[in-house]
Amino acid sequence: MINRRKFIALSALGSAALIDKKMMAAEQTNSIGAKPVVISTWDAGIEANKAAWKILGAGGRALDAVEAGVMVTEASQNCCVGLGANPDRDGFVTLDACIMDEFFNCGSVAFLERIKHPIAVARRVMEKTPHVMLVGEGAQRFAIAEGFPLEGQTLSPNAQKAYDEWLKKSEYKPVINIENKNNRGSSVPSQFESGEFNHDTIGMVAMDAKGNLSGSCTTSGMGFKMRGRVGDSPIIGAGLFVDNEVGACTATGQGEDVIRIVGSHTVIELMRQGLSPEAACKKAVERLVKIKGAKAKEIQVAFLALNKKGVTGAFAIHKGFSYALKTEGVEKLVTAKSLLAG
C-alpha cells in the first residue's frame, strides 16, 4: 500500500516528468524538424548555407554540402576565416579545420599556412591517409602533393591594418561575440581597426535527404595568438562531432574552454540520453560555466546541434550568438538563448 508521503513524492515526480515532456514538445514544435537541413554558426553562415543547399537541395550528400558551404567563408576576404584572417603575433596566418561524415570517418589539419581551403585538405586527410590529423609543415606538404596551390604570405588589407594597430601595444584582448556582424555595426568594426578583433570560426552541420549527417569546422583561430596555438576547431570531439545515430554538433568561441569539456562530443552524449539539441547545448554550457566560475563572464562559448530527426538547437554563455538555418522554403538567422545576460 502506498502511504501519503510516498503518494506525494510520486505525484511530484510525475509532475516534473510532465513538465519536461511539455518543454520537449514545445522545443520540437518551435524547431524545423525537417530534412534536408543545414545550420552553421554566426551570420556568415547565411551565405555558406546557400552553397551547401545547392548540394542538399539536389539530393546530394551531407559531407559534400558541409565542405562546399564553409569553403565560401574560407574564400571571403571580408571576414576572419581563411587567408584573409588576422595573423598570429608573429605576423603569419595559420589555419585549422576538420570534417566528419556519417561513418565516423574524420580528417583534420592544424597550423596550416598558405593554403586557401584547409577544409578541403582535411577531407583529403580523411579519405587518402591512415591518419586523422596532420599539422604544420607536414600538412602543407601533403596539401601541395594533393595539388593545392601554395598561396602568397601577404596579409589582406584589413588584417594588415589590424596587425599594425595591435603591434602598438601588443595586448592580447579577446572580444566576445565579435564574429557576429549584427554585433559589429559595420563590416569593419572599430574593434578590428583598434586591433581587438579576435577570432572567427564557422562550424556547419547538415542532414541530407537520406537522413545522413556530416559536419565541418574551419577557422583562423584567435587573432594575434601565440605562434603554434591551436584551438578546438580542428579537434574531433571538441569543435565538431558527428554520430549518425544521434546527431551532429559544432562549437564556437574560446577554443581552450571547449576543449576542457570535449564540448561537441559532450552535447552528442547528452542528446543520446534523450535531451533535445537546445537542452543538450544548454547543459554543456552550464557545465563549462561551473568550471570557469567568475571567469565565465570573460569568455563566450556556444554550441550548435542537429539531431537525427532534423531538429536544431543552440545555446551560449552570453547573449549575442546566432546561427543560420536553411531548409526547404526556410532561410533565417536564429538568435540562440544564453545563460548569462552579458
C-alpha positions in Angstrom: 0.0 0.0 0.0 1.3 3.5 -0.9 1.2 5.8 2.1 0.5 9.6 1.9 4.2 10.6 1.8 5.1 8.2 -1.0 2.0 9.3 -2.9 3.0 12.9 -2.7 6.6 12.1 -3.8 5.4 10.0 -6.7 3.0 12.8 -7.7 5.8 15.3 -7.7 8.0 13.1 -9.9 5.1 12.6 -12.3 4.5 16.4 -12.5 8.2 17.0 -13.1 8.2 14.4 -15.9 5.1 16.0 -17.4 6.7 19.5 -17.3 9.9 18.0 -19.0 7.7 16.4 -21.7 5.8 19.7 -22.3 9.1 21.6 -22.6 10.4 19.0 -25.0 7.2 19.2 -27.0 7.5 23.0 -27.2 11.1 22.8 -28.5 10.1 20.2 -31.1 7.2 22.4 -32.2 9.4 25.5 -32.4 12.2 23.7 -34.3 12.2 22.9 -38.0 12.4 19.1 -37.7 12.9 18.7 -41.5 15.4 17.2 -43.9 17.5 18.0 -45.7 18.6 20.8 -43.4 21.9 22.7 -42.8 22.8 25.0 -39.9 26.0 27.0 -39.4 27.5 29.4 -36.9 27.1 33.2 -37.0 25.7 35.4 -39.7 28.4 34.4 -42.2 26.5 31.1 -42.2 23.8 32.6 -44.4 26.0 32.6 -47.5 27.7 29.4 -46.5 24.4 27.6 -46.2 23.4 28.7 -49.7 26.3 26.9 -51.1 25.6 23.8 -49.0 21.9 23.9 -50.1 22.8 23.7 -53.7 24.0 20.2 -52.9 21.5 19.2 -50.3 18.5 20.5 -52.4 19.6 18.4 -55.3 19.7 15.3 -53.2 23.4 15.3 -52.6 25.4 14.0 -49.7 25.7 16.0 -46.5 29.5 15.5 -46.5 29.8 17.3 -49.8 27.5 20.1 -48.6 29.4 20.9 -45.4 32.7 21.1 -47.3 31.3 23.3 -50.1 29.5 25.5 -47.6 32.4 26.6 -45.4 34.6 27.0 -48.4 32.6 30.1 -49.2 33.7 31.6 -45.9 37.3 30.5 -46.3 37.4 32.3 -49.6 36.0 35.5 -48.3 38.3 38.5 -47.7 35.7 40.2 -45.6 35.8 38.0 -42.5 38.3 36.3 -40.4 38.2 32.8 -41.7 40.8 31.7 -44.3 43.8 33.5 -45.6 42.2 37.0 -45.2 42.2 36.5 -41.4 44.2 38.1 -38.7 47.7 36.7 -38.2 49.4 35.3 -35.2 51.6 37.7 -33.1 54.5 36.9 -35.5 52.5 38.1 -38.5 51.6 34.8 -40.1 48.1 33.5 -40.8 47.6 29.9 -39.7 44.5 27.9 -40.3 42.7 24.9 -38.7 39.9 22.8 -40.0 38.2 19.4 -39.6 35.4 17.4 -41.3 33.5 14.3 -40.3 31.0 12.1 -42.1 28.2 9.7 -41.2 30.5 6.7 -40.8 32.8 8.2 -38.1 35.4 9.0 -40.8 37.2 12.2 -40.0 40.1 14.4 -41.1 41.8 17.4 -39.7 44.6 19.9 -40.3 46.1 22.4 -37.9 48.7 25.2 -38.0 48.4 25.1 -41.8 49.9 28.0 -43.8 49.4 29.4 -47.3 46.6 27.0 -48.3 43.3 28.7 -49.3 40.9 25.8 -48.3 42.0 23.9 -45.2 38.6 22.2 -45.1 39.3 20.5 -48.4 42.7 19.4 -47.2 41.1 18.0 -44.1 38.8 15.9 -46.3 41.8 14.6 -48.2 43.5 13.6 -45.0 40.3 11.7 -44.1 40.0 10.0 -47.5 43.6 9.4 -48.5 45.7 8.8 -45.4 45.5 6.4 -42.5 45.6 9.4 -40.1 43.0 11.8 -38.7 45.2 14.9 -38.2 48.2 16.5 -40.0 49.8 19.7 -38.7 52.1 22.4 -39.8 54.8 21.8 -42.4 53.6 18.2 -42.8 50.0 19.3 -43.5 51.3 21.8 -46.0 53.5 19.3 -47.8 50.5 16.9 -48.1 48.3 19.7 -49.4 50.8 20.5 -52.1 51.3 16.9 -53.0 47.5 16.7 -53.5 47.5 19.6 -55.9 46.6 22.5 -53.7 48.5 25.7 -54.8 50.7 27.5 -52.3 49.3 31.0 -51.8 51.4 34.1 -51.0 52.1 35.3 -47.5 50.9 38.8 -47.9 48.2 39.8 -45.3 44.9 41.1 -46.5 44.5 44.9 -46.2 42.1 44.7 -43.2 44.3 42.1 -41.5 47.4 44.2 -42.1 45.7 47.3 -40.6 44.6 45.3 -37.6 48.0 43.8 -37.1 49.7 47.2 -37.3 47.4 48.6 -34.7 47.9 45.6 -32.4 51.7 45.9 -32.6 51.4 49.4 -31.0 50.5 47.8 -27.6 50.8 44.0 -28.3 47.9 43.4 -25.9 46.0 40.1 -26.2 42.4 41.1 -25.6 39.7 38.8 -26.7 36.3 40.3 -27.5 33.3 38.1 -27.2 30.7 37.8 -30.0 32.9 39.7 -32.4 32.1 37.1 -35.1 28.5 38.3 -35.5 28.2 41.2 -38.0 25.0 42.2 -36.3 27.0 43.0 -33.2 29.7 44.9 -35.1 27.5 47.6 -36.6 29.7 47.6 -39.8 31.6 45.3 -42.0 34.9 46.6 -40.5 34.2 47.3 -36.8 36.0 49.7 -34.5 37.4 46.7 -32.6 39.0 45.4 -35.8 40.6 48.8 -36.5 41.9 49.0 -33.0 43.5 45.6 -33.1 41.0 44.0 -30.8 39.3 41.9 -33.4 39.9 38.4 -32.0 38.7 35.3 -33.7 36.2 33.8 -36.1 35.0 30.3 -36.8 32.4 28.8 -39.0 31.0 25.4 -37.9 28.4 23.7 -40.1 26.4 20.5 -39.6 23.8 19.1 -42.1 21.4 16.3 -42.7 20.8 15.1 -46.3 17.6 13.7 -47.9 18.7 10.2 -46.9 18.9 11.3 -43.2 22.7 11.1 -43.0 24.7 13.6 -41.1 28.0 15.3 -41.6 29.8 18.3 -40.2 32.7 20.7 -40.8 34.6 23.4 -38.9 37.2 25.9 -40.1 39.0 28.8 -38.5 42.0 31.1 -38.5 41.9 30.8 -34.7 42.4 33.7 -32.3 43.9 36.8 -33.8 47.4 37.6 -32.6 47.7 34.2 -30.8 51.0 32.7 -29.8 52.8 31.1 -32.7 51.7 27.5 -32.9 48.4 27.9 -30.9 45.7 25.5 -31.9 42.1 25.7 -30.5 39.2 23.4 -30.6 38.1 23.8 -34.2 40.3 21.0 -35.8 39.8 18.7 -32.8 37.3 15.9 -33.4 35.1 15.8 -30.3 35.8 19.3 -29.3 35.0 21.7 -32.2 33.0 19.1 -34.1 31.4 15.6 -33.6 29.0 13.6 -35.7 27.2 10.4 -34.6 24.8 9.3 -37.3 22.6 7.5 -34.8 22.2 10.6 -32.6 23.1 13.9 -34.2 25.8 16.4 -35.0 27.3 19.3 -33.1 29.8 22.1 -33.6 31.2 24.7 -31.3 32.4 28.3 -31.5 34.0 30.7 -29.1 37.1 30.3 -26.9 38.6 27.0 -28.0 40.6 26.3 -25.0 37.5 26.0 -22.9 35.6 24.0 -25.4 38.5 21.5 -25.3 38.2 21.3 -21.5 34.8 19.6 -21.7 35.3 17.9 -25.1 32.3 20.1 -26.0 30.7 18.8 -29.1 31.0 15.1 -28.0 29.5 16.1 -24.7 26.5 17.6 -26.4 26.0 14.4 -28.5 26.2 12.2 -25.5 23.6 14.4 -23.8 21.4 14.1 -26.8 21.9 10.3 -26.7 20.4 10.4 -23.2 17.2 12.0 -24.7 17.8 15.7 -24.4 16.8 17.9 -27.3 19.6 19.8 -29.2 18.9 23.0 -27.3 18.7 21.3 -23.9 21.9 19.4 -24.6 23.8 22.6 -25.7 22.5 24.3 -22.5 23.7 21.5 -20.3 27.2 21.6 -21.8 27.3 25.4 -21.3 26.2 25.1 -17.7 29.0 22.5 -17.1 31.6 24.9 -18.6 30.3 27.9 -16.6 30.5 25.8 -13.4 34.2 25.0 -14.2 35.1 28.6 -15.1 33.3 30.2 -12.2 33.6 34.0 -12.2 35.9 33.9 -15.2 32.9 32.7 -17.3 31.9 36.4 -17.8 35.1 37.0 -19.7 34.6 34.3 -22.4 32.0 33.3 -25.0 31.3 29.7 -26.0 28.3 28.4 -27.9 27.2 25.1 -29.2 25.0 24.3 -32.2 23.4 20.9 -32.7 21.2 19.0 -35.0 19.5 15.7 -34.1 18.6 12.7 -36.2 15.0 14.0 -36.5 16.2 17.2 -38.1 15.5 19.3 -35.0 18.1 22.1 -34.4 19.1 23.9 -31.3 21.8 26.1 -29.8 22.9 27.7 -26.5 25.6 30.1 -25.5 27.3 31.5 -22.4 26.4 35.1 -23.3 23.7 36.6 -25.4 24.7 37.6 -28.9 25.3 34.2 -30.6 23.2 33.5 -33.7 23.2 30.7 -36.2 22.0 30.4 -39.8 19.4 27.8 -40.8 18.4 26.6 -44.3 15.9 24.0 -45.3 13.2 23.8 -48.0 11.4 27.1 -48.0 13.2 28.4 -44.9 16.3 30.6 -44.7 16.9 32.6 -41.5 19.2 33.7 -38.8 18.2 32.3 -35.4 19.2 34.1 -32.1 20.3 31.5 -29.6 19.4 31.6 -25.9 22.1 32.2 -23.4 22.9 31.5 -19.7 24.3 34.9 -18.8 22.8 38.3 -19.7 26.1 40.0 -20.6 
